[in-house]
């Protein structure tokens, strides 16, 4: 469980650190930046998309953080 917790911490920190870089790469690849008004940002669909994207990113990061759990350490009895 400690490995999962540390993996979660590391993946979240890396995700936060790479957010701006990912957005700049996406811009260079031609992904348009949405120019939304304040009214459009307050719409339910906009908030839902933001929340969904955030949840997806955190989920991916947490799953990547658990990858070390696939590699056991010590005896098989200790890992069971």
C-alpha positions in Angstrom: 0.0 0.0 0.0 2.9 2.3 0.6 4.1 1.8 -2.9 0.7 2.6 -4.3 0.5 5.8 -2.2 4.0 6.9 -3.2 3.2 6.1 -6.8 0.0 8.1 -6.6 1.9 11.1 -5.2 4.6 10.9 -7.9 2.1 10.5 -10.8 0.0 13.4 -9.6 3.1 15.6 -9.2 4.3 14.7 -12.7 0.9 15.2 -14.2 0.7 18.7 -12.6 4.2 19.5 -13.8 3.6 18.3 -17.4 0.2 20.0 -17.8 1.6 23.2 -19.4 4.0 21.2 -21.6 1.3 18.9 -22.9 -0.9 21.9 -23.7 2.0 23.6 -25.6 2.7 20.4 -27.6 -1.0 20.1 -28.4 -1.0 23.7 -29.7 2.0 22.9 -31.9 0.2 19.9 -33.2 -2.7 22.1 -34.3 -5.1 21.3 -31.5 -7.1 24.5 -31.2 -7.5 26.3 -27.9 -11.2 26.8 -27.1 -12.0 30.5 -26.8 -14.9 30.4 -24.5 -16.7 33.3 -22.9 -17.4 33.4 -19.2 -21.0 32.5 -19.9 -19.9 29.5 -22.0 -17.5 28.3 -19.3 -20.3 28.4 -16.8 -22.5 26.1 -18.8 -23.1 22.6 -17.4 -21.6 20.9 -20.5 -18.4 22.9 -20.1 -18.0 22.2 -16.4 -18.8 18.5 -17.0 -16.1 18.3 -19.7 -13.6 19.9 -17.5 -14.4 17.6 -14.6 -14.4 14.6 -16.9 -11.0 15.5 -18.3 -9.5 16.1 -14.9 -10.9 12.8 -13.6 -9.5 11.0 -16.6 -6.1 12.5 -16.1 -5.9 11.7 -12.4 -7.2 8.1 -13.1 -4.5 7.6 -15.7 -1.9 9.0 -13.4 -2.9 6.8 -10.5 -3.0 3.7 -12.7 0.5 4.5 -13.9 1.6 5.1 -10.4 0.5 1.5 -9.5 2.7 0.0 -12.2 5.5 -0.8 -9.6 3.0 -3.1 -7.9 3.2 -5.4 -10.8 6.9 -6.1 -9.9 7.0 -8.1 -6.6 9.8 -7.7 -4.1 10.9 -10.4 -1.7 9.4 -13.9 -1.4 6.1 -14.8 -3.1 4.7 -15.5 0.4 5.4 -12.0 1.5 3.6 -10.6 -1.5 0.5 -12.8 -1.1 
